[in-house]
Amino acid sequence: FHRSLDSFIVCCYAKKAAKDLICDSPKNEFSSCEDMMKNPIIRVCLWILGIVALVGNLSVIFWRLVYGEDSKVQSFLLKNLAVADFIMGVYLIIIAVQDTRWQGEYFEHDVRWRGGTLCQVTGALSMLSSEVSVMLLTVITADRLICIVFHFRVQPLNLKTCYLICLLVWLLGFVVSFLPMSGLGYFNPEGNGNGFYGRSTVCLALQLSNDRPPGWEYSVSIFIGFNLAAFLFISLSYVAIFLSAVKSSSAIRSTNVKRESTLAKRVAFIILTDFCCWMPVIIVGILSLTGSFNDPEKQVYVWMAVFVLPFNSSVNPILYTLATPQMRDWFCKDSKSKGKSLILVL
């Protein structure tokens, strides 16, 4: 016989009870009755991005703690960025592990998972990573702007000020990310739902549809409003940095400004990757809110949530440490020494 239900999870239970039942329900963008991640490509991406983010950012933190860099302020900011990106790796691995645990029987765990503490904490970690990264990129850009464009008028950041700014960034990140778990009725008015982060299987509160779940204004203000403002500032700052570099001839530029410009070029790659990851999300979010974007299967949401947003956390380590002149010199020296040792052995 045939039934139509408003929840795919209820349909899963119904089909288990009656094998010959044909049940229609709204599809879940991520999950099937059997699997938390019904798309095997998404499952593989979770593991790859998660492992790369964990290993890559741990390597960055270790490298910078052991070898350091000429610019202590920049090095400290990049270490903090690596910690934020590492947290995204933790988020991805938690989702990947839960998906593996429940393969073949996901529907039996869905309600408990999305309404449970682990999902809420996992979602908060993802938001913490994303927002701290955006704030740190803004601080890094402001530092480059001061050192290159306003180097005669504004005192550059010192290490003590940098410590204070990073402390404030992390405190603000924790407040913004964990506030939805505080029990405020705004985020969960019925008091017995899946909570702010449990609105999706992967525990993300990202608003990329015209739905209006509890707390949607908060999600929009953070993921779209704040992040758009941050990246507009970053974009305008790099335009100013570029124009300043063009105006200053190489003959009259000081050695210090040249060094700061070189550092800015390297950091620009990090900014560019994060910009490319976030701007499509922001644009789709705005179009979805205005009803101008139609994604009935929500596959755009799936790929943005699981691949596009975490992508920069995996790529950043390569851009801001593994591609530095110091790392290249160290790698070349190490390769040459190993080559000489091999020749001697032969």
DOMAR-612019 format. One line per field, with one value per residue (C-alpha): x, y, z. Coordinates in pm, 1 decimal, decimal comma. Layout:
BEGIN
x: (X; ...)
y: (Y; ...)
z: (Z; ...)
This chain:
BEGIN
x: (0,0; 95,3; 147,1; 262,7; 438,5; 605,3; 928,1; 1166,7; 1275,4; 914,8; 897,2; 1210,5; 1052,7; 728,5; 907,7; 1097,9; 770,1; 590,5; 825,2; 569,6; 493,9; 549,6; 619,1; 658,1; 820,4; 1042,7; 1396,2; 1682,4; 1961,0; 2237,4; 2092,4; 1901,1; 1737,4; 2057,6; 2335,4; 2408,3; 2596,1; 2402,7; 2648,3; 2970,2; 3170,4; 3070,7; 3176,1; 3522,1; 3554,6; 3480,1; 3765,9; 4016,3; 3947,6; 3932,0; 4263,4; 4441,4; 4310,1; 4422,7; 4767,4; 4838,4; 4748,6; 4928,1; 5237,0; 5197,8; 5168,9; 5472,3; 5679,3; 5607,1; 5667,8; 6005,1; 6137,7; 5936,8; 5950,5; 6100,5; 5764,6; 5658,9; 5321,3; 5237,7; 5364,4; 5147,5; 4839,3; 4902,1; 4945,9; 4605,4; 4460,8; 4608,1; 4438,4; 4104,3; 4149,0; 4248,7; 3913,0; 3738,7; 3932,2; 3800,3; 3445,4; 3485,8; 3631,4; 3350,7; 3090,7; 3288,1; 3321,5; 2949,9; 2864,9; 3085,5; 2942,2; 2580,9; 2611,3; 2310,5; 2101,8; 2125,6; 1752,3; 1757,8; 2003,5; 1886,9; 1658,0; 1899,2; 2196,3; 2049,0; 1889,5; 2194,4; 2479,2; 2747,7; 2573,6; 2527,6; 2894,4; 3008,1; 2806,5; 2941,1; 3298,4; 3232,7; 3095,6; 3383,3; 3637,4; 3467,2; 3413,1; 3750,6; 3915,7; 3723,1; 3806,2; 4175,1; 4193,1; 4046,7; 4311,3; 4590,5; 4466,2; 4447,1; 4807,0; 4921,3; 4723,6; 4890,2; 5241,5; 5219,7; 4965,5; 4977,4; 5329,3; 5419,3; 5094,3; 4983,0; 5186,8; 5204,5; 5078,9; 5319,8; 5319,6; 5144,6; 4858,8; 4843,1; 4799,7; 4511,5; 4340,2; 4364,0; 4224,5; 3927,2; 3877,9; 3864,0; 3635,4; 3396,9; 3413,0; 3321,6; 3033,5; 2889,4; 2925,9; 2806,8; 2534,0; 2274,1; 2339,7; 2257,2; 1892,3; 1748,4; 1394,9; 1479,2; 1693,0; 1459,6; 1115,1; 946,1; 1220,3; 1210,2; 1331,7; 1668,5; 1813,4; 1989,9; 2260,6; 2044,8; 1847,3; 2069,3; 2229,6; 2578,4; 2486,8; 2531,0; 2315,5; 2411,3; 2109,9; 2100,5; 1725,9; 1412,4; 1302,9; 1257,6; 1360,7; 1409,6; 1721,1; 1747,7; 1804,1; 2103,8; 2249,9; 2200,9; 2352,8; 2668,4; 2725,2; 2604,8; 2599,4; 2919,5; 3120,6; 3015,3; 3125,2; 3458,0; 3534,5; 3434,7; 3687,0; 3949,2; 3885,7; 3902,8; 4216,0; 4397,6; 4296,0; 4455,0; 4765,5; 4796,5; 4755,8; 5011,1; 5259,5; 5207,6; 5252,3; 5573,9; 5864,6; 6113,7; 6387,2; 6230,8; 6061,6; 6228,8; 6358,5; 6098,1; 5807,9; 5943,4; 5955,6; 5601,5; 5480,0; 5636,7; 5463,5; 5135,7; 5161,7; 5196,1; 4909,0; 4699,4; 4679,6; 4518,9; 4276,0; 4192,6; 4111,6; 3893,1; 3724,3; 3653,5; 3508,8; 3292,1; 3159,4; 2958,0; 2805,2; 2717,7; 2574,3; 2364,2; 2247,2; 2128,6; 1959,6; 1789,1; 1652,2; 1504,6; 1356,6; 1579,7; 1763,9; 1589,5; 1757,3; 1473,1; 1708,4; 1938,8; 2245,9; 2413,6; 2372,3; 2525,3; 2838,2; 2885,6; 2846,9; 3068,4; 3321,3; 3337,3; 3344,5; 3596,9; 3818,1; 4018,1; 4098,0; 4277,7; 4450,2; 4562,3; 4852,5; 5008,7; 4968,0; 5094,5; 5369,3; 5458,1; 5505,8; 5721,0; 6080,9; 6206,2; 6021,0; 6138,7; 6499,6; 6474,1; 6322,1; 6591,4; 6872,2; 6717,7; 6679,6; 7040,6; 7176,1; 6978,0; 7106,3; 7467,9; 7415,6; 7271,8; 7570,8; 7813,1; 7628,1; 7637,1)
y: (0,0; 364,9; 634,5; 997,6; 1131,2; 1462,4; 1310,1; 1080,5; 928,5; 828,9; 679,7; 476,6; 329,1; 263,4; 79,8; -128,0; -232,0; -301,0; -426,3; -383,1; -19,8; 254,0; 567,6; 919,8; 1195,0; 1501,9; 1387,0; 1461,1; 1644,4; 1448,1; 1117,9; 809,5; 557,2; 353,0; 611,8; 943,2; 1044,1; 893,3; 1031,4; 822,1; 1108,9; 1333,8; 1058,4; 1038,4; 1419,8; 1429,6; 1192,1; 1351,7; 1712,4; 1617,3; 1429,8; 1694,8; 1972,9; 1788,7; 1681,8; 1998,4; 2241,5; 2039,2; 2053,3; 2430,7; 2479,7; 2256,7; 2426,1; 2775,3; 2683,5; 2525,5; 2746,2; 3068,1; 3353,3; 3701,6; 3870,0; 3750,3; 3924,7; 3764,4; 3426,0; 3440,7; 3534,3; 3248,5; 3002,5; 3105,9; 3065,9; 2714,6; 2629,6; 2754,6; 2548,5; 2245,4; 2270,6; 2243,5; 1920,1; 1791,8; 1875,8; 1690,7; 1379,8; 1366,1; 1370,9; 1113,2; 878,4; 899,0; 828,1; 516,8; 396,0; 406,7; 278,6; 64,4; 181,7; 561,6; 627,3; 451,0; 712,3; 1032,1; 1176,1; 1100,2; 1233,0; 1565,0; 1635,6; 1525,5; 1717,4; 1582,4; 1723,4; 2060,9; 2076,8; 1957,6; 2231,3; 2490,3; 2380,0; 2427,9; 2777,6; 2858,6; 2754,1; 2948,2; 3271,8; 3280,6; 3221,7; 3511,3; 3742,5; 3646,0; 3704,0; 4049,1; 4119,3; 3989,6; 4213,9; 4514,4; 4445,9; 4438,4; 4757,0; 4940,7; 4819,8; 4905,6; 5184,7; 5366,6; 5279,8; 5646,4; 5740,8; 5440,1; 5237,3; 4875,1; 4593,0; 4476,6; 4131,1; 4239,5; 4402,3; 4096,2; 3868,4; 4083,6; 4094,5; 3716,5; 3663,4; 3885,9; 3707,2; 3365,8; 3489,1; 3642,3; 3324,5; 3106,9; 3335,8; 3349,8; 2972,7; 2837,7; 3095,1; 2886,0; 2604,1; 2827,9; 2722,0; 3053,9; 3011,1; 3207,4; 2920,4; 2638,9; 2781,9; 2443,3; 2320,2; 1965,9; 1999,6; 1931,8; 2263,3; 2529,9; 2304,0; 1993,0; 2141,1; 1941,0; 1596,8; 1750,9; 1987,4; 2310,4; 2617,3; 2757,5; 2935,6; 2862,5; 2837,0; 3047,1; 2837,7; 3021,9; 2781,6; 2910,2; 3127,2; 3183,7; 3558,6; 3483,9; 3248,6; 3502,4; 3787,2; 3581,6; 3372,6; 3631,3; 3976,2; 3969,5; 3763,0; 3982,1; 4293,8; 4126,7; 4025,4; 4365,8; 4520,4; 4264,0; 4326,4; 4705,3; 4678,1; 4470,6; 4716,7; 4990,8; 4774,9; 4708,7; 5077,1; 5175,1; 4923,1; 5052,2; 5417,7; 5354,9; 5304,5; 5034,8; 5298,5; 5491,5; 5214,5; 5123,0; 4773,5; 4736,0; 4819,6; 4579,8; 4303,1; 4380,9; 4380,3; 4039,0; 3906,9; 4062,5; 3882,3; 3547,4; 3619,5; 3731,5; 3369,4; 3270,6; 3560,0; 3465,2; 3100,6; 3198,2; 3464,2; 3208,4; 2967,6; 3220,3; 3450,5; 3178,2; 3083,4; 3446,1; 3507,0; 3187,7; 3273,6; 3619,1; 3482,3; 3207,5; 3455,5; 3669,5; 3365,2; 3414,2; 3082,1; 2750,3; 2434,5; 2186,5; 1892,4; 2112,4; 1965,2; 2307,0; 2333,0; 1986,8; 2064,4; 2406,6; 2273,3; 1966,0; 2066,6; 2440,1; 2580,4; 2332,6; 2340,2; 2646,0; 2483,4; 2206,4; 2430,4; 2711,9; 2516,2; 2467,2; 2834,3; 3002,3; 2773,0; 2490,7; 2746,9; 2990,2; 3059,4; 2917,4; 2589,3; 2563,7; 2631,1; 2374,9; 2117,5; 2178,2; 2152,0; 1838,3; 1682,8; 1768,7; 1624,4; 1304,5; 1288,4; 1323,9; 1056,9; 822,7; 881,8; 807,3; 486,1; 377,9)
z: (0,0; -42,5; 221,5; 213,0; 522,2; 608,3; 745,2; 563,9; 897,7; 977,8; 628,0; 702,4; 1016,3; 828,6; 547,2; 801,4; 965,3; 635,2; 364,7; 83,8; 178,7; -78,9; 121,2; -13,3; 193,3; 146,6; 67,8; 303,6; 120,5; 296,9; 412,0; 309,4; 543,2; 537,3; 525,4; 692,4; 374,4; 85,5; -171,2; -163,2; -315,9; -24,6; 215,6; 56,9; 57,0; 429,6; 508,4; 268,5; 371,3; 738,6; 742,0; 531,8; 759,4; 1074,7; 951,7; 752,8; 1028,5; 1296,6; 1074,7; 1041,0; 1417,8; 1482,1; 1208,5; 1334,7; 1698,0; 1615,8; 1334,5; 1368,0; 1116,0; 1088,9; 1146,7; 1492,6; 1469,8; 1136,0; 1254,3; 1567,8; 1364,9; 1122,6; 1410,6; 1540,4; 1191,5; 1178,3; 1510,8; 1374,1; 1056,2; 1266,5; 1446,7; 1109,2; 1054,9; 1389,4; 1278,6; 946,6; 1110,6; 1369,6; 1089,6; 887,5; 1187,3; 1272,1; 908,2; 913,9; 1246,8; 1127,8; 772,2; 685,1; 981,6; 996,9; 1035,8; 1374,1; 1506,3; 1331,2; 1601,0; 1884,5; 1684,7; 1572,3; 1908,1; 2107,1; 2265,5; 2030,2; 1721,4; 1891,8; 1997,5; 1653,8; 1483,4; 1727,5; 1646,3; 1275,4; 1333,7; 1571,3; 1308,5; 1028,5; 1218,2; 1394,8; 1055,8; 899,7; 1191,7; 1184,0; 808,7; 871,7; 1137,9; 910,4; 628,9; 862,7; 968,7; 603,4; 534,1; 823,0; 735,4; 364,8; 312,3; 645,9; 761,1; 825,9; 999,3; 1207,1; 1453,1; 1332,4; 1551,9; 1819,3; 1973,9; 2294,3; 2101,7; 1878,0; 2182,7; 2306,1; 1965,7; 1922,9; 2273,4; 2188,9; 1854,9; 2022,9; 2301,5; 2047,8; 1839,0; 2138,8; 2239,0; 1885,9; 1831,7; 2166,6; 2240,6; 2048,6; 2299,6; 2597,1; 2611,7; 2492,4; 2363,2; 2049,1; 1916,9; 2022,1; 2107,8; 2150,5; 2382,7; 2245,4; 1886,8; 1728,9; 1840,2; 1637,8; 1494,0; 1456,6; 1168,1; 928,8; 937,2; 942,2; 1228,9; 1031,6; 1086,3; 746,2; 593,0; 218,3; 160,8; 199,6; 499,3; 827,2; 1107,1; 1464,0; 1482,5; 1107,3; 1155,8; 1378,5; 1118,7; 838,8; 1040,9; 1111,2; 798,5; 547,8; 713,0; 917,7; 669,7; 376,4; 566,7; 654,6; 296,7; 161,7; 401,4; 297,1; -74,0; -43,6; 170,7; -90,1; -360,1; -147,1; -91,3; -465,1; -554,6; -291,6; -430,7; -785,3; -684,9; -496,5; -735,0; -642,4; -618,4; -333,1; -141,6; 182,9; 247,8; 522,4; 290,7; 27,6; 286,8; 402,4; 40,1; -20,5; 290,0; 174,7; -160,9; 12,9; 250,9; -48,2; -165,2; 165,8; 140,5; -218,8; -139,1; 156,5; -56,0; -330,4; -72,5; 111,6; -161,3; -343,0; -6,2; 70,4; -278,4; -273,9; 78,0; -29,8; -344,9; -141,9; 111,9; -166,3; -341,6; -646,6; -615,6; -668,6; -539,6; -472,5; -415,9; -200,3; -367,9; -388,3; -11,1; 35,1; -166,4; -13,5; 340,3; 306,3; 39,9; -38,8; 316,5; 464,4; 153,3; 260,8; 597,5; 408,7; 153,0; 385,6; 544,4; 200,9; 115,4; 430,2; 555,1; 317,6; 36,1; 234,7; 126,0; 459,8; 406,3; 44,2; 149,1; 429,2; 193,5; -70,8; 185,9; 332,8; -12,3; -103,9; 222,4; 169,3; -187,8; -71,0; 193,9; -67,4; -298,4; -12,3; 71,4; -292,4)
